[in-house]
Amino acid sequence: MIKHIVMWKFREGEQENMLIFRDRLLSLRGKIPEIRSMEVGININPSDRSFDAVLVSEFDSLEALRAYSENPLHVEVSKFCKSIRTASHSVDYEI
């Protein structure tokens, strides 16, 4: 099993779009079969060194994670995110 974690920093003034992004990302559950679990959280305690939002998700394998990443539904959501974010970092590890 693979845990996939992504954190994002969004541009100033993008709070409404950040919520739209969160909802679009969460809507992928049930539409992309490779997703085993998915949580998206908005930071409730922001600081200069923190990120604005996080995704914590699980996949059966790296191949399943790649299939999710390449799925056109995910690509569309990712494209929207790239238009409003300033930074992102991710980590994938085996559990």
MMTF fields as JSON, N, C-alpha, C and O atoms, coordinates in Angstrom:
{
  "mmtfVersion": "1.0.0",
  "mmtfProducer": "UNKNOWN",
  "numBonds": 379,
  "numAtoms": 380,
  "numGroups": 95,
  "numChains": 1,
  "numModels": 1,
  "chainsPerModel": [1],
  "groupsPerChain": [95],
  "chainIdList": ["A"],
  "bondAtomList": [4, 2, 8, 6, 12, 10, 16, 14, 20, 18, 24, 22, 28, 26, 32, 30, 36, 34, 40, 38, 44, 42, 48, 46, 52, 50, 56, 54, 60, 58, 64, 62, 68, 66, 72, 70, 76, 74, 80, 78, 84, 82, 88, 86, 92, 90, 96, 94, 100, 98, 104, 102, 108, 106, 112, 110, 116, 114, 120, 118, 124, 122, 128, 126, 132, 130, 136, 134, 140, 138, 144, 142, 148, 146, 152, 150, 156, 154, 160, 158, 164, 162, 168, 166, 172, 170, 176, 174, 180, 178, 184, 182, 188, 186, 192, 190, 196, 194, 200, 198, 204, 202, 208, 206, 212, 210, 216, 214, 220, 218, 224, 222, 228, 226, 232, 230, 236, 234, 240, 238, 244, 242, 248, 246, 252, 250, 256, 254, 260, 258, 264, 262, 268, 266, 272, 270, 276, 274, 280, 278, 284, 282, 288, 286, 292, 290, 296, 294, 300, 298, 304, 302, 308, 306, 312, 310, 316, 314, 320, 318, 324, 322, 328, 326, 332, 330, 336, 334, 340, 338, 344, 342, 348, 346, 352, 350, 356, 354, 360, 358, 364, 362, 368, 366, 372, 370, 376, 374],
  "bondOrderList": [1, 1, 1, 1, 1, 1, 1, 1, 1, 1, 1, 1, 1, 1, 1, 1, 1, 1, 1, 1, 1, 1, 1, 1, 1, 1, 1, 1, 1, 1, 1, 1, 1, 1, 1, 1, 1, 1, 1, 1, 1, 1, 1, 1, 1, 1, 1, 1, 1, 1, 1, 1, 1, 1, 1, 1, 1, 1, 1, 1, 1, 1, 1, 1, 1, 1, 1, 1, 1, 1, 1, 1, 1, 1, 1, 1, 1, 1, 1, 1, 1, 1, 1, 1, 1, 1, 1, 1, 1, 1, 1, 1, 1, 1],
  "groupList": [{"groupName": "MET", "atomNameList": ["N", "CA", "C", "O"], "elementList": ["N", "C", "C", "O"], "formalChargeList": [0, 0, 0, 0], "bondAtomList": [1, 0, 2, 1, 3, 2], "bondOrderList": [1, 1, 2], "singleLetterCode": "M", "chemCompType": "L-PEPTIDE LINKING"}, {"groupName": "ILE", "atomNameList": ["N", "CA", "C", "O"], "elementList": ["N", "C", "C", "O"], "formalChargeList": [0, 0, 0, 0], "bondAtomList": [1, 0, 2, 1, 3, 2], "bondOrderList": [1, 1, 2], "singleLetterCode": "I", "chemCompType": "L-PEPTIDE LINKING"}, {"groupName": "LYS", "atomNameList": ["N", "CA", "C", "O"], "elementList": ["N", "C", "C", "O"], "formalChargeList": [0, 0, 0, 0], "bondAtomList": [1, 0, 2, 1, 3, 2], "bondOrderList": [1, 1, 2], "singleLetterCode": "K", "chemCompType": "L-PEPTIDE LINKING"}, {"groupName": "HIS", "atomNameList": ["N", "CA", "C", "O"], "elementList": ["N", "C", "C", "O"], "formalChargeList": [0, 0, 0, 0], "bondAtomList": [1, 0, 2, 1, 3, 2], "bondOrderList": [1, 1, 2], "singleLetterCode": "H", "chemCompType": "L-PEPTIDE LINKING"}, {"groupName": "VAL", "atomNameList": ["N", "CA", "C", "O"], "elementList": ["N", "C", "C", "O"], "formalChargeList": [0, 0, 0, 0], "bondAtomList": [1, 0, 2, 1, 3, 2], "bondOrderList": [1, 1, 2], "singleLetterCode": "V", "chemCompType": "L-PEPTIDE LINKING"}, {"groupName": "TRP", "atomNameList": ["N", "CA", "C", "O"], "elementList": ["N", "C", "C", "O"], "formalChargeList": [0, 0, 0, 0], "bondAtomList": [1, 0, 2, 1, 3, 2], "bondOrderList": [1, 1, 2], "singleLetterCode": "W", "chemCompType": "L-PEPTIDE LINKING"}, {"groupName": "PHE", "atomNameList": ["N", "CA", "C", "O"], "elementList": ["N", "C", "C", "O"], "formalChargeList": [0, 0, 0, 0], "bondAtomList": [1, 0, 2, 1, 3, 2], "bondOrderList": [1, 1, 2], "singleLetterCode": "F", "chemCompType": "L-PEPTIDE LINKING"}, {"groupName": "ARG", "atomNameList": ["N", "CA", "C", "O"], "elementList": ["N", "C", "C", "O"], "formalChargeList": [0, 0, 0, 0], "bondAtomList": [1, 0, 2, 1, 3, 2], "bondOrderList": [1, 1, 2], "singleLetterCode": "R", "chemCompType": "L-PEPTIDE LINKING"}, {"groupName": "GLU", "atomNameList": ["N", "CA", "C", "O"], "elementList": ["N", "C", "C", "O"], "formalChargeList": [0, 0, 0, 0], "bondAtomList": [1, 0, 2, 1, 3, 2], "bondOrderList": [1, 1, 2], "singleLetterCode": "E", "chemCompType": "L-PEPTIDE LINKING"}, {"groupName": "GLY", "atomNameList": ["N", "CA", "C", "O"], "elementList": ["N", "C", "C", "O"], "formalChargeList": [0, 0, 0, 0], "bondAtomList": [1, 0, 2, 1, 3, 2], "bondOrderList": [1, 1, 2], "singleLetterCode": "G", "chemCompType": "PEPTIDE LINKING"}, {"groupName": "GLN", "atomNameList": ["N", "CA", "C", "O"], "elementList": ["N", "C", "C", "O"], "formalChargeList": [0, 0, 0, 0], "bondAtomList": [1, 0, 2, 1, 3, 2], "bondOrderList": [1, 1, 2], "singleLetterCode": "Q", "chemCompType": "L-PEPTIDE LINKING"}, {"groupName": "ASN", "atomNameList": ["N", "CA", "C", "O"], "elementList": ["N", "C", "C", "O"], "formalChargeList": [0, 0, 0, 0], "bondAtomList": [1, 0, 2, 1, 3, 2], "bondOrderList": [1, 1, 2], "singleLetterCode": "N", "chemCompType": "L-PEPTIDE LINKING"}, {"groupName": "LEU", "atomNameList": ["N", "CA", "C", "O"], "elementList": ["N", "C", "C", "O"], "formalChargeList": [0, 0, 0, 0], "bondAtomList": [1, 0, 2, 1, 3, 2], "bondOrderList": [1, 1, 2], "singleLetterCode": "L", "chemCompType": "L-PEPTIDE LINKING"}, {"groupName": "ASP", "atomNameList": ["N", "CA", "C", "O"], "elementList": ["N", "C", "C", "O"], "formalChargeList": [0, 0, 0, 0], "bondAtomList": [1, 0, 2, 1, 3, 2], "bondOrderList": [1, 1, 2], "singleLetterCode": "D", "chemCompType": "L-PEPTIDE LINKING"}, {"groupName": "SER", "atomNameList": ["N", "CA", "C", "O"], "elementList": ["N", "C", "C", "O"], "formalChargeList": [0, 0, 0, 0], "bondAtomList": [1, 0, 2, 1, 3, 2], "bondOrderList": [1, 1, 2], "singleLetterCode": "S", "chemCompType": "L-PEPTIDE LINKING"}, {"groupName": "PRO", "atomNameList": ["N", "CA", "C", "O"], "elementList": ["N", "C", "C", "O"], "formalChargeList": [0, 0, 0, 0], "bondAtomList": [1, 0, 2, 1, 3, 2], "bondOrderList": [1, 1, 2], "singleLetterCode": "P", "chemCompType": "L-PEPTIDE LINKING"}, {"groupName": "ALA", "atomNameList": ["N", "CA", "C", "O"], "elementList": ["N", "C", "C", "O"], "formalChargeList": [0, 0, 0, 0], "bondAtomList": [1, 0, 2, 1, 3, 2], "bondOrderList": [1, 1, 2], "singleLetterCode": "A", "chemCompType": "L-PEPTIDE LINKING"}, {"groupName": "TYR", "atomNameList": ["N", "CA", "C", "O"], "elementList": ["N", "C", "C", "O"], "formalChargeList": [0, 0, 0, 0], "bondAtomList": [1, 0, 2, 1, 3, 2], "bondOrderList": [1, 1, 2], "singleLetterCode": "Y", "chemCompType": "L-PEPTIDE LINKING"}, {"groupName": "CYS", "atomNameList": ["N", "CA", "C", "O"], "elementList": ["N", "C", "C", "O"], "formalChargeList": [0, 0, 0, 0], "bondAtomList": [1, 0, 2, 1, 3, 2], "bondOrderList": [1, 1, 2], "singleLetterCode": "C", "chemCompType": "L-PEPTIDE LINKING"}, {"groupName": "THR", "atomNameList": ["N", "CA", "C", "O"], "elementList": ["N", "C", "C", "O"], "formalChargeList": [0, 0, 0, 0], "bondAtomList": [1, 0, 2, 1, 3, 2], "bondOrderList": [1, 1, 2], "singleLetterCode": "T", "chemCompType": "L-PEPTIDE LINKING"}],
  "groupTypeList": [0, 1, 2, 3, 1, 4, 0, 5, 2, 6, 7, 8, 9, 8, 10, 8, 11, 0, 12, 1, 6, 7, 13, 7, 12, 12, 14, 12, 7, 9, 2, 1, 15, 8, 1, 7, 14, 0, 8, 4, 9, 1, 11, 1, 11, 15, 14, 13, 7, 14, 6, 13, 16, 4, 12, 4, 14, 8, 6, 13, 14, 12, 8, 16, 12, 7, 16, 17, 14, 8, 11, 15, 12, 3, 4, 8, 4, 14, 2, 6, 18, 2, 14, 1, 7, 19, 16, 14, 3, 14, 4, 13, 17, 8, 1],
  "groupIdList": [1, 2, 3, 4, 5, 6, 7, 8, 9, 10, 11, 12, 13, 14, 15, 16, 17, 18, 19, 20, 21, 22, 23, 24, 25, 26, 27, 28, 29, 30, 31, 32, 33, 34, 35, 36, 37, 38, 39, 40, 41, 42, 43, 44, 45, 46, 47, 48, 49, 50, 51, 52, 53, 54, 55, 56, 57, 58, 59, 60, 61, 62, 63, 64, 65, 66, 67, 68, 69, 70, 71, 72, 73, 74, 75, 76, 77, 78, 79, 80, 81, 82, 83, 84, 85, 86, 87, 88, 89, 90, 91, 92, 93, 94, 95],
  "secStructList": [7, 3, 3, 3, 3, 3, 3, 3, 3, 3, 7, 6, 6, 7, 2, 2, 2, 2, 2, 2, 2, 2, 2, 2, 2, 2, 6, 6, 6, 6, 6, 1, 6, 6, 7, 1, 3, 3, 3, 3, 3, 3, 7, 1, 1, 7, 7, 6, 6, 7, 7, 1, 3, 3, 3, 3, 3, 3, 3, 1, 1, 2, 2, 2, 2, 2, 2, 2, 2, 2, 1, 2, 2, 2, 2, 2, 2, 2, 2, 2, 2, 2, 2, 2, 3, 3, 3, 3, 3, 3, 3, 3, 3, 3, 7],
  "xCoordList": [0.863, 0.0, 0.905, 1.946, 0.496, 1.261, 0.462, -0.715, 1.105, 0.531, 1.099, 2.311, 0.21, 0.562, 0.103, -1.088, 1.05, 0.745, 1.236, 2.374, 0.365, 0.719, 0.294, -0.793, 1.172, 0.85, 0.966, 1.84, 0.064, 0.05, 0.063, -0.487, 0.699, 0.649, -0.05, 0.337, -1.085, -1.864, -1.567, -1.188, -1.746, -1.534, -2.53, -3.624, -2.126, -3.031, -4.294, -4.233, -5.415, -6.674, -7.327, -8.345, -6.761, -7.296, -8.075, -8.281, -8.508, -9.181, -10.44, -10.673, -11.243, -12.455, -12.108, -12.73, -11.119, -10.688, -10.051, -10.148, -9.4, -8.816, -9.927, -9.751, -11.051, -12.18, -12.792, -13.197, -12.858, -13.344, -12.411, -12.87, -11.103, -10.124, -10.323, -10.346, -10.467, -10.674, -11.887, -11.818, -12.987, -14.199, -14.023, -14.51, -13.336, -13.09, -12.203, -12.435, -11.195, -10.308, -11.079, -10.959, -11.861, -12.642, -13.677, -14.048, -14.14, -15.135, -14.557, -15.307, -13.236, -12.612, -12.825, -12.715, -13.133, -13.434, -14.644, -15.656, -14.527, -15.624, -15.605, -16.274, -14.85, -14.743, -13.456, -13.409, -12.412, -11.126, -10.928, -10.673, -11.041, -11.062, -9.774, -9.808, -8.662, -7.393, -7.322, -6.505, -8.157, -8.128, -8.716, -9.888, -7.896, -8.374, -8.944, -9.968, -8.294, -8.81, -8.246, -7.206, -8.967, -8.542, -9.111, -10.307, -8.246, -8.646, -7.994, -6.849, -8.721, -8.147, -8.478, -9.638, -7.44, -7.647, -7.134, -6.127, -7.853, -7.446, -6.835, -7.428, -5.674, -4.96, -5.77, -6.146, -6.035, -6.786, -5.864, -6.333, -4.552, -3.579, -2.406, -1.27, -2.68, -1.616, -0.521, -0.752, 0.68, 1.84, 2.745, 2.469, 3.81, 4.744, 5.375, 5.731, 5.517, 6.206, 5.259, 5.712, 3.957, 3.003, 2.451, 2.609, 1.806, 1.119, -0.364, -0.85, -1.081, -2.491, -3.425, -4.505, -3.016, -3.885, -3.032, -1.865, -3.644, -2.94, -3.89, -5.087, -3.317, -4.001, -3.29, -2.064, -4.049, -3.512, -4.349, -5.559, -3.699, -4.432, -3.652, -2.454, -4.357, -3.744, -4.095, -5.196, -3.104, -3.227, -2.619, -1.755, -3.074, -2.568, -1.102, -0.389, -0.644, 0.712, 1.147, 0.344, 2.427, 2.909, 2.245, 2.006, 1.95, 1.275, -0.128, -0.569, -0.82, -2.144, -2.042, -2.888, -1.014, -0.797, -0.536, -1.054, 0.266, 0.529, -0.755, -1.0, -1.556, -2.818, -3.719, -4.348, -3.784, -4.54, -3.982, -4.734, -2.664, -2.018, -2.265, -2.362, -2.368, -2.55, -4.012, -4.314, -4.911, -6.332, -6.771, -6.445, -7.504, -7.917, -8.704, -8.609, -9.472, -10.206, -9.245, -9.444, -8.198, -7.194, -6.389, -6.1, -6.032, -5.244, -5.982, -5.364, -7.299, -8.1, -8.07, -7.908, -8.227, -8.185, -6.791, -6.654, -5.769, -4.39, -4.089, -3.402, -4.599, -4.398, -4.997, -4.38, -6.2, -6.824, -5.956, -5.742, -5.464, -4.615, -3.367, -2.996, -2.732, -1.513, -1.762, -0.849, -2.988, -3.301, -3.468, -3.464, -3.615, -3.84, -2.786, -2.798, -1.893, -0.894, 0.43, 0.732, 1.207, 2.568, 3.602, 4.724, 3.22, 4.169, 3.401, 2.261, 4.062, 3.533, 4.707, 5.761, 4.498, 5.489, 4.74, 3.608, 5.376, 4.717, 5.699, 6.916, 5.124, 5.907, 5.038, 3.834, 5.663, 5.008, 5.831, 7.054, 5.152, 5.883, 5.025, 3.797, 5.716, 5.041, 4.565, 5.275, 3.34, 2.813, 2.442, 1.98],
  "yCoordList": [-1.177, 0.0, 1.235, 1.256, 2.25, 3.496, 4.645, 4.831, 5.399, 6.642, 7.775, 7.875, 8.626, 9.753, 11.024, 11.21, 11.891, 13.136, 14.309, 14.317, 15.3, 16.51, 17.714, 17.732, 18.723, 19.973, 21.11, 21.101, 22.102, 23.232, 24.558, 24.693, 25.515, 26.918, 27.654, 27.517, 28.438, 29.142, 30.63, 31.195, 31.248, 32.691, 33.441, 32.954, 34.632, 35.508, 35.747, 35.869, 35.812, 36.099, 34.91, 35.065, 33.716, 32.517, 31.619, 30.443, 32.139, 31.313, 30.648, 29.463, 31.388, 30.798, 29.705, 28.643, 29.962, 28.947, 27.751, 26.628, 27.975, 26.874, 25.921, 24.704, 26.45, 25.613, 24.884, 23.727, 25.573, 24.923, 23.777, 22.688, 24.017, 22.969, 21.784, 20.638, 22.051, 20.971, 20.133, 18.904, 20.793, 20.066, 19.258, 18.132, 19.824, 19.094, 17.873, 16.801, 18.05, 16.929, 15.825, 14.653, 16.191, 15.2, 14.514, 13.369, 15.194, 14.595, 13.438, 12.682, 13.295, 12.201, 10.847, 9.804, 10.865, 9.603, 8.972, 9.632, 7.707, 7.003, 7.118, 6.346, 8.072, 8.231, 7.631, 7.187, 7.615, 7.02, 5.789, 5.92, 4.598, 3.377, 3.094, 2.349, 3.663, 3.396, 4.041, 3.629, 5.038, 5.72, 4.794, 4.423, 4.427, 3.599, 4.474, 4.14, 5.574, 6.542, 7.905, 8.021, 8.947, 10.306, 11.268, 11.246, 12.108, 13.208, 14.469, 14.44, 15.575, 16.872, 17.811, 17.958, 18.449, 19.367, 20.753, 20.921, 21.747, 23.146, 23.538, 23.284, 24.145, 24.508, 25.515, 26.574, 25.175, 26.078, 26.894, 27.691, 26.698, 27.402, 27.875, 27.451, 28.755, 29.155, 29.986, 30.739, 29.809, 30.595, 30.78, 30.251, 31.52, 31.764, 30.478, 30.4, 29.486, 28.268, 27.112, 26.0, 27.361, 26.28, 26.323, 27.306, 25.237, 25.149, 25.393, 25.327, 25.676, 26.03, 24.822, 24.861, 23.763, 22.597, 21.342, 21.407, 20.2, 18.924, 17.846, 17.844, 16.939, 15.733, 14.542, 14.445, 13.644, 12.374, 11.287, 11.201, 10.466, 9.44, 8.134, 8.105, 7.05, 5.722, 5.007, 5.132, 4.246, 3.477, 2.103, 1.937, 1.121, -0.242, -0.379, -1.21, 0.428, 0.278, 1.576, 2.488, 1.647, 2.797, 2.859, 3.945, 1.7, 1.668, 2.278, 3.005, 1.985, 2.568, 4.077, 4.827, 4.52, 5.957, 6.632, 7.718, 5.992, 6.552, 6.63, 7.616, 5.582, 5.584, 6.724, 7.395, 6.946, 8.072, 9.398, 10.27, 9.54, 10.788, 11.099, 12.264, 10.065, 10.238, 10.255, 10.54, 9.953, 9.935, 11.332, 12.302, 11.462, 12.787, 13.6, 14.827, 12.94, 13.672, 14.324, 15.469, 13.583, 14.131, 15.227, 16.262, 15.005, 15.984, 17.323, 18.38, 17.278, 18.507, 19.243, 20.463, 18.51, 19.128, 19.68, 20.77, 18.939, 19.371, 20.651, 21.54, 20.739, 21.938, 23.168, 24.233, 23.021, 24.118, 24.506, 25.69, 23.51, 23.779, 24.56, 25.526, 24.153, 24.835, 26.296, 27.117, 26.628, 28.015, 28.911, 30.135, 28.319, 29.128, 28.925, 29.638, 27.985, 27.702, 28.387, 28.763, 28.542, 29.053, 27.955, 28.046, 26.91, 25.83, 24.56, 24.601, 23.441, 22.155, 21.231, 21.314, 20.36, 19.341, 18.059, 18.068, 16.957, 15.661, 14.636, 14.788, 13.584, 12.43, 11.195, 11.218, 10.123, 8.842, 7.809, 7.752, 6.996, 5.984, 4.744, 4.786, 3.642, 2.371, 2.174, 2.476, 1.655, 1.345, -0.114, -0.579],
  "zCoordList": [0.0, 0.0, 0.0, 0.657, -0.739, -0.873, -0.252, -0.56, 0.608, 1.148, 0.305, 0.114, -0.197, -1.067, -0.362, -0.112, -0.047, 0.668, -0.169, -0.64, -0.349, -1.095, -0.259, 0.318, -0.201, 0.49, -0.514, -1.38, -0.388, -1.309, -0.566, 0.527, -1.188, -0.769, -1.909, -3.069, -1.576, -2.589, -2.571, -1.545, -3.72, -3.828, -2.945, -2.66, -2.522, -1.779, -2.596, -3.819, -1.932, -2.605, -3.272, -3.946, -3.098, -3.757, -2.79, -3.09, -1.647, -0.651, -1.217, -0.974, -1.959, -2.528, -3.535, -3.538, -4.386, -5.352, -4.659, -5.154, -3.521, -2.763, -2.311, -2.368, -1.87, -1.463, -2.648, -2.535, -3.794, -5.021, -5.391, -5.734, -5.323, -5.609, -4.678, -5.128, -3.372, -2.4, -2.798, -2.813, -3.118, -3.473, -4.758, -4.857, -5.73, -6.985, -6.738, -7.298, -5.9, -5.59, -4.869, -5.223, -3.872, -3.141, -4.029, -3.773, -5.058, -5.952, -6.766, -7.383, -6.774, -7.516, -6.842, -7.487, -5.536, -4.835, -5.501, -5.739, -5.791, -6.449, -7.96, -8.647, -8.49, -9.941, -10.483, -11.631, -9.662, -10.053, -9.176, -7.979, -9.755, -8.948, -8.169, -7.19, -8.574, -7.885, -6.5, -5.676, -6.231, -4.93, -3.862, -3.928, -2.887, -1.766, -0.657, -0.061, -0.387, 0.59, 0.233, -0.416, 0.678, 0.358, 1.392, 1.685, 1.938, 2.813, 2.279, 1.827, 2.33, 1.979, 3.125, 3.508, 3.673, 4.779, 4.456, 3.768, 4.97, 4.863, 6.2, 7.249, 6.176, 7.394, 8.207, 7.704, 9.468, 10.35, 11.248, 12.061, 11.102, 11.937, 11.075, 11.287, 10.101, 9.171, 9.837, 10.783, 9.295, 9.718, 8.511, 7.434, 8.687, 7.591, 7.066, 5.89, 7.909, 7.495, 7.18, 6.909, 7.213, 6.978, 5.555, 4.831, 5.187, 3.908, 4.129, 5.258, 3.047, 3.139, 3.121, 3.711, 2.454, 2.324, 2.162, 1.777, 2.467, 2.37, 1.842, 2.13, 1.067, 0.606, 1.226, 1.166, 1.818, 2.316, 1.647, 1.861, 0.841, 0.104, 0.101, 0.383, -0.226, -0.259, -1.553, -2.089, -2.037, -3.276, -3.041, -2.18, -3.807, -3.642, -4.027, -3.464, -4.983, -5.511, -6.179, -6.372, -6.529, -7.287, -8.662, -9.189, -9.238, -10.532, -10.41, -11.301, -9.32, -9.091, -8.9, -9.39, -8.192, -8.006, -9.354, -9.616, -10.207, -11.533, -12.371, -13.065, -12.29, -13.04, -12.57, -13.389, -11.271, -10.721, -11.237, -11.674, -11.181, -11.602, -13.067, -13.451, -13.885, -15.325, -15.758, -16.917, -14.841, -15.171, -15.591, -14.908, -16.699, -17.172, -16.142, -16.127, -15.291, -14.251, -13.26, -12.853, -12.871, -11.972, -12.664, -12.063, -13.909, -14.661, -14.709, -14.575, -14.899, -14.949, -13.607, -13.572, -12.51, -11.184, -10.9, -10.345, -11.275, -11.072, -11.843, -11.339, -13.05, -13.865, -13.18, -13.167, -12.61, -11.879, -10.676, -10.416, -9.953, -8.788, -9.192, -8.526, -10.26, -10.704, -11.03, -10.942, -11.404, -11.757, -10.532, -10.661, -9.346, -8.141, -7.053, -6.049, -7.229, -6.186, -6.462, -7.595, -5.411, -5.566, -5.351, -5.849, -4.602, -4.315, -3.962, -3.5, -4.195, -3.736, -3.443, -4.072, -2.483, -2.129, -1.878, -1.393, -2.21, -2.013, -1.487, -1.589, -0.92, -0.484, -0.684, -0.431, -1.139, -1.305, -0.534, -0.671, 0.274, 1.009, 1.171, 1.089, 1.405, 1.534, 2.968, 3.928, 3.086, 4.426, 4.504, 5.546]
}
